[in-house]
Amino acid sequence: MSALTKNNLPLIIGHRGASAFAPENTMAAFNLAIESGADGIEFDVRLSRDQIPVIIHDDTLLRTAGLPNRVSDLSLKDLSQVDVGSWFKTRAQGTDFSGEKIPRLETLLRWAESSGTHLYLEMKSEANQRHELAKAVSRLLAHFDPDKVVVESFDLEALKIMKNRAPLVRTAALFEPSLTNPPRFRTAQLLERAYEAGAAEIALHHRLVNKRIVELAHERGYEVVVWTVDDPKWIDRARLLKVSALITNNPRLLVVQRNRVVDG
């Protein structure tokens, strides 16, 4: 994946699509992100009961569909009928997302391939599903441009399995603040864990980002991605630190600021 745009400016990646303005992880959110000028999208993948990769963040349908069912307990046929758009209340007058469905990973890959969109695919699975999810995802990615996709996960064991199954697939180790205690050792611990997982990138929660950790990551050959940031001030900060990508709920806002920096 191309690390930076020209002028050392970061790629702008829509977090679950343009999830500030459309229901997360739906085709409506993905299309809106690209229409807003985003370079790519980030999304979450789980397995249905019949082992089909589908795009949804939570392990249940409660938050986005109002249903108590676990995703892994339902077949693709069942999941394809679930409305995951009606819950979303948009600030745009007259916009109705009712009827938005849970996309299949295969559907999204076909859509992305035709548009040249960058993808950050987060694997979501229980420990006993790691191998099955990696197998299903790697099978689909075998037909997709490896320069356009990064597979990421908090579960670094899952990343190891993915690398074993698909050595050419680029991976990113996800980190949030709670994973890096005790603080005095956090940078060394974080980078060592990424190395052990075979990751090419580290994806840091914005509260973890400082000059030292980014410089050390670069010295070890990692690209650095930051999530989830909606403050346009991050464009200048990312440029100074040479952060490769910013993952945001509001890609339009960050794209506008990036354009201002270019024009300025």
Protein Blocks (a to p, Z undefined) as FASTA:
>chain_A
ZZbdehhiacdddeeijfklpcehiaklmmmmmmnopabdcddddddfkopacddfbfbf
klmnopabdfklpcfklmmmpccklmpccfbghiafehiacddfklmmmmmmmnopacdd
dddddfklmmmmmmmmmmmmmmgcfklcccddfblmlmmmmmmmmmmbccdddddfklmc
cfklmmmmmmmmmmmnopabdcddfklgcfklmmmmmmnopacdddddfbfklmmmmmmn
opabdcdfblmlmmmmmmmmmmZZ
